[in-house]
Amino acid sequence: MPQPSIQLYGSPISTYYNKVKIALLEFGWAFEEVEYAPGEDRWPQAGSPTAKVPFLLWNGQGVYESQTIVEFLEDQRGGDTPSLYPAATFERARCRELIQYVEQYLDGSARVLYPSVFWGQPMPDGAVESAKAGLARGMRALSRRAGFSAWLCGDAFTHADAAAWVHLSTINWALARAGEKGFLLACEPALEGYLQRLAERPSIRQTEQARRAAAERLRAARQTAGS
């Protein structure tokens, strides 16, 4: 089967972009990264229907929304490419469930902090306490259904681990900048070793290096614009 033409659009500082990027790296496909800012609403000529990123072009055809892209990539695997979902039906369902916990309850709770801690906007009254309450509930749910001694779904790395890395590392960073460093670890002490194992995985190490480089470029550009 010939190598498909794959372009991933978005930004290395985007959590949802990086979730897809990790899947592509794990599957071993060559792909082009195209930096594309959200809000560039040029649909249908370009971009996504929501004007958000990431989106994927596969042999010129668009696939939109990060979890849909992940599922599409799973469908495109050949028989010699291992799945990033568990083999057993109920375990596959649990893997998707854990992704939802991470994205809906954890990332969803932390997003109230992001405009302030990452973009310098004023922190809304009560935002930090509201985020912490939501994050504590989300971590309780995740801890009830996930394992942290190896990977979230057991002995094999899955899409749930990719989602966990991109979101939990960002949430930890946001909490530290909001003066709440260590909050997630207080909710679930086993996170420390788990996140360290994630950081050592080659696909995540490569993705994190690109994220840090992109963040540094953005910081330098903002400093130049403000000088």
C-alpha positions in Angstrom: 0.0 0.0 0.0 1.5 3.4 -1.0 2.3 5.9 1.7 -0.6 8.4 1.9 -0.1 12.1 1.7 -0.9 13.4 5.2 -1.0 17.0 6.4 -1.8 17.9 10.0 -3.0 21.5 10.4 -2.9 23.4 13.6 -0.2 24.5 16.1 2.3 22.6 18.3 1.0 24.5 21.3 -2.5 23.0 20.9 -3.3 20.1 23.2 -5.8 18.5 20.7 -3.3 18.9 17.8 -0.7 17.1 19.9 -3.0 14.3 20.7 -3.4 13.6 17.0 0.4 14.1 16.4 1.2 11.5 19.0 -1.1 9.0 17.3 0.6 9.7 13.9 4.1 9.2 15.4 3.1 6.0 17.2 1.7 4.6 13.9 4.9 5.5 12.1 3.3 7.5 9.2 5.3 10.3 7.6 3.3 13.5 7.7 3.7 17.2 7.2 2.9 19.7 9.9 1.2 22.9 8.6 1.0 25.7 11.1 -2.6 27.1 10.9 -4.2 29.5 13.4 -7.7 28.8 14.7 -10.2 31.4 13.7 -9.0 31.6 10.1 -12.4 30.8 8.9 -12.0 30.2 5.1 -14.4 27.3 4.9 -15.1 25.7 2.5 -11.9 26.7 0.5 -9.7 25.9 3.5 -9.8 25.3 7.2 -12.4 23.4 9.2 -16.2 23.8 9.4 -15.8 25.3 13.0 -12.7 27.4 12.2 -10.8 25.3 14.8 -7.7 23.1 14.8 -6.6 20.5 14.4 -7.7 19.1 11.1 -6.2 16.5 8.8 -5.8 16.2 5.1 -5.4 12.6 4.0 -4.7 12.3 0.3 -6.4 15.7 -0.1 -9.6 14.8 1.8 -10.4 16.5 5.1 -11.0 14.9 8.5 -12.1 17.2 11.3 -12.3 17.1 15.2 -9.4 15.5 17.1 -11.2 12.4 18.3 -12.7 11.8 14.9 -9.2 12.0 13.4 -7.9 9.5 15.9 -10.7 7.1 15.0 -10.0 7.7 11.3 -6.3 6.9 11.8 -7.3 3.7 13.5 -9.4 2.7 10.5 -6.5 3.3 8.2 -4.1 1.0 10.0 -2.7 -2.0 8.1 -2.6 -5.4 9.8 1.0 -4.9 10.7 0.4 -1.7 12.6 -0.7 -2.4 16.2 -3.8 -0.6 17.4 -3.6 2.0 20.2 -6.8 0.7 21.6 -7.0 -2.5 23.8 -8.0 -5.7 22.0 -10.9 -6.6 24.3 -14.3 -4.9 23.6 -15.0 -3.7 27.1 -11.4 -2.4 27.5 -11.7 -0.5 24.2 -14.8 1.1 25.6 -13.0 2.0 28.9 -10.2 3.5 26.9 -12.6 5.8 25.1 -14.3 6.5 28.4 -11.0 7.7 30.0 -10.4 10.0 27.1 -13.7 11.6 27.8 -12.9 12.0 31.5 -9.6 13.7 30.6 -11.1 16.0 28.0 -14.5 16.8 29.3 -14.0 16.9 33.1 -10.3 17.8 33.5 -9.5 19.9 30.4 -13.0 21.3 30.5 -12.6 22.4 34.1 -9.1 24.0 33.6 -10.0 26.0 30.5 -11.3 28.9 32.6 -7.7 29.5 33.6 -6.1 29.5 30.2 -6.9 33.0 28.9 -5.3 34.4 32.1 -2.3 32.2 32.7 -1.3 31.8 29.0 -2.5 34.9 27.3 -2.3 37.5 30.1 -6.0 38.3 30.4 -7.4 39.2 33.8 -8.3 36.2 36.0 -12.1 36.1 36.6 -13.2 36.2 40.2 -13.5 32.7 41.6 -12.0 31.1 38.5 -9.2 29.3 40.3 -11.4 27.8 43.0 -14.0 26.8 40.4 -11.3 25.1 38.3 -9.9 23.3 41.3 -13.3 22.0 42.3 -13.9 20.7 38.8 -10.5 19.2 38.6 -10.9 17.4 41.9 -14.1 15.8 40.7 -12.5 14.9 37.4 -9.5 13.3 39.1 -11.8 11.3 41.3 -13.6 9.9 38.3 -10.4 9.2 36.4 -8.8 7.5 39.4 -11.8 5.2 39.9 -11.5 3.8 36.3 -7.8 4.2 35.4 -4.6 2.6 36.5 -1.4 4.5 37.0 1.2 1.8 37.8 1.9 1.4 34.1 -0.5 3.0 31.6 -4.1 4.1 32.1 -5.6 1.0 30.5 -3.1 -1.6 31.7 0.3 -2.7 30.3 0.1 -1.1 26.9 0.2 2.6 25.8 -3.1 3.7 24.3 -4.9 6.8 22.9 -6.0 7.5 26.5 -2.4 8.0 27.5 -1.8 10.4 24.6 -4.8 12.4 25.7 -3.7 12.3 29.4 -0.2 13.6 28.6 -1.3 16.6 26.4 -4.0 17.7 28.9 -2.5 16.9 32.3 0.8 18.4 31.5 -0.9 21.6 30.3 -3.2 21.6 33.4 -0.2 21.2 35.7 1.5 24.1 33.9 -1.6 26.3 34.2 -2.1 25.5 37.9 1.5 26.3 38.7 1.2 29.7 37.0 -2.1 30.3 38.9 -0.2 29.6 42.2 -1.6 26.1 42.6 1.5 24.0 41.8 1.1 20.4 42.9 -2.7 20.4 43.1 -3.3 17.5 40.7 -0.6 15.4 42.5 -2.4 16.1 45.8 -5.6 14.7 44.2 -3.8 11.6 42.8 -0.2 11.0 44.1 0.4 8.2 41.5 0.3 10.8 38.7 3.9 11.8 39.4 5.4 8.5 38.3 2.9 8.1 35.5 3.6 11.5 34.0 7.4 10.7 34.2 6.9 7.5 32.2 4.9 9.4 29.6 7.6 12.1 29.3 10.1 9.4 28.5 8.1 7.9 25.6 9.7 8.9 22.2 6.5 10.1 20.5 5.7 12.3 23.5 9.3 13.5 23.9 9.3 14.6 20.3 5.9 16.3 20.6 6.9 18.1 23.8 10.1 19.4 22.3 8.1 20.9 19.4 5.6 22.4 21.8 8.2 24.1 23.9 9.9 25.5 20.8 6.7 26.8 19.4 5.8 28.4 22.8 9.2 30.1 22.9 8.7 31.4 19.4 5.3 32.8 20.4 6.8 34.4 23.6 9.6 36.0 21.6 7.1 37.4 19.0 4.9 38.8 21.7 7.9 40.5 23.5 9.0 42.0 20.2 5.5 43.3 19.4 5.3 44.8 22.9 8.7 46.5 22.8 
